[in-house]
Amino acid sequence: MDKNKRILGGALQSIYASENIGMIEVLLRKPRLSDFFDDMNNMMDVQDNIKTSLDKIVALRTDLLDQKDQLALKKDDAVSLQAYQANQKQSLDGTKQTKSTLLKVTKGQEGLYQELVKQTQKTAAQIRGQILKLLGGGELTFEQAYQFAKFAEQATGVRAAEPL
């Protein structure tokens, strides 16, 4: 781009110098008419070169601006992606923390539940043992055992089996 600017600058200086000289003066300076037309052709070539250089500079500038815009978009995308990743990481960390807390709380409750089940089963076994002692250790009918089981169910909260 700098090279094109230098070429353009030189061509503009040449045109400026030739514009300050009148057409008649140029014609009188040249001994032959062909020299005058050669100078005119050279001037037209300089003008064509200027136009070509300007077109190149405009195209380069347009390309640079497009690249700048694309780079800005890529940068914005990268920033957005980075923010999204940070948000996802924060969300994942929160989920992990919640899961960890839930597991700790649930694990403690599982132990309490198992202890309650053991205690209930122990109480039910004691009730059955006392019933058998009260009845003299004799044989129980199914209906009697079922009635005692229902009573134990109410006392312990453990469901009794139902008859067929």
C-alpha positions in Angstrom: 0.0 0.0 0.0 2.9 2.4 0.8 4.4 1.6 -2.6 1.2 2.5 -4.3 1.0 5.7 -2.4 4.5 6.7 -3.5 3.7 6.0 -7.1 0.5 8.0 -6.8 2.4 10.9 -5.2 5.0 11.0 -8.0 2.3 10.9 -10.6 0.3 13.7 -9.0 3.4 15.9 -8.8 4.0 15.3 -12.4 0.4 16.3 -13.3 0.6 19.3 -11.1 3.8 20.5 -12.8 2.3 20.0 -16.2 -1.0 21.8 -15.3 0.8 24.9 -14.3 2.3 25.2 -17.8 -0.2 26.4 -20.4 -0.9 24.5 -23.5 0.7 27.1 -25.8 3.8 27.3 -23.6 4.2 23.5 -23.9 3.7 23.7 -27.7 6.3 26.5 -28.0 8.9 24.6 -25.8 8.9 21.6 -28.1 10.7 22.1 -31.4 8.6 19.4 -33.1 4.9 18.7 -33.0 5.6 15.0 -32.4 7.4 15.9 -29.1 4.3 17.8 -28.0 2.1 14.7 -28.8 4.6 12.4 -27.0 4.3 14.6 -23.9 0.5 14.5 -24.2 0.6 10.7 -24.5 2.9 10.5 -21.5 0.6 12.7 -19.5 -2.3 10.5 -20.4 -0.3 7.5 -19.4 0.5 9.2 -16.1 -3.2 9.8 -15.6 -4.0 6.2 -16.4 -1.4 5.1 -13.9 -2.9 7.4 -11.3 -6.3 5.9 -11.9 -4.9 2.4 -11.7 -3.0 3.2 -8.5 -6.1 4.8 -7.0 -8.2 1.8 -7.8 -5.6 -0.5 -6.2 -5.5 1.7 -3.1 -9.3 1.7 -2.8 -9.4 -2.0 -3.3 -6.7 -2.6 -0.7 -8.4 -0.2 1.7 -11.7 -2.1 1.2 -10.0 -5.4 1.8 -8.3 -4.1 4.9 -11.6 -2.8 6.3 -13.3 -6.1 5.5 -10.5 -8.0 7.3 -10.8 -5.6 10.2 -14.6 -6.2 10.4 -14.1 -10.0 10.2 -11.4 -9.8 12.9 -13.7 -7.8 15.1 -16.5 -10.4 14.6 -14.1 -13.2 15.4 -13.0 -11.4 18.5 -16.6 -10.8 19.6 -17.4 -14.5 18.9 -14.3 -15.5 21.0 -15.4 -13.2 23.9 -19.0 -14.5 23.7 -17.7 -18.1 23.6 -15.4 -17.4 26.6 -18.3 -15.9 28.6 -20.6 -18.9 27.7 -17.9 -21.4 28.7 -17.4 -19.5 32.0 -21.1 -19.5 32.6 -21.4 -23.3 31.8 -18.4 -24.0 34.1 -20.1 -22.0 36.9 -23.3 -23.8 36.3 -21.5 -27.2 36.3 -19.7 -26.3 39.5 -23.0 -25.3 41.1 -24.6 -28.6 40.0 -21.6 -30.6 41.4 -21.9 -28.7 44.7 -25.6 -29.3 44.9 -25.1 -33.0 44.1 -22.4 -33.3 46.8 -24.6 -31.6 49.4 -27.6 -33.8 48.5 -25.5 -36.9 48.7 -24.2 -35.9 52.1 -27.7 -35.1 53.4 -29.2 -38.3 51.9 -26.4 -40.5 53.2 -27.1 -39.3 56.7 -30.8 -39.9 56.3 -30.2 -43.4 54.8 -28.3 -44.3 58.0 -31.2 -43.0 60.2 -33.7 -44.9 58.0 -31.8 -48.1 58.3 -31.5 -47.6 62.1 -35.3 -47.0 62.3 -36.0 -50.2 60.2 -33.7 -52.3 62.6 -35.4 -50.8 65.6 -38.9 -51.5 64.2 -38.0 -55.1 63.4 -36.5 -55.5 66.8 -39.7 -54.2 68.4 -41.8 -56.4 66.3 -39.8 -59.4 67.3 -40.1 -58.5 71.0 -43.9 -58.1 70.6 -44.1 -61.6 68.9 -42.0 -63.1 71.7 -44.2 -61.6 74.4 -47.4 -62.7 72.6 -46.1 -66.3 72.5 -45.2 -66.1 76.2 -48.6 -64.8 77.1 -50.4 -67.5 75.2 -48.3 -70.1 76.9 -46.1 -70.8 74.0 -48.7 -73.0 72.4 -49.7 -73.2 68.8 -51.3 -70.2 67.2 -53.9 -70.4 64.5 -53.3 -68.4 61.4 -56.1 -66.0 62.2 -54.7 -65.4 65.7 -51.2 -64.8 64.3 -52.7 -62.4 61.8 -54.6 -60.5 64.5 -51.4 -60.2 66.5 -49.5 -59.1 63.4 -52.1 -56.3 62.8 -51.7 -55.2 66.4 -47.9 -55.2 65.9 -48.4 -53.3 62.7 -50.2 -50.5 64.5 -47.6 -50.4 67.2 -44.5 -50.4 65.0 -45.7 -49.1 61.6 -44.4 -52.2 59.8 -47.1 -53.6 57.4 -48.5 -57.0 58.3 -49.1 -59.6 55.6 -52.7 -60.0 54.6 -54.4 -63.4 54.5 -55.3 -64.9 51.1 
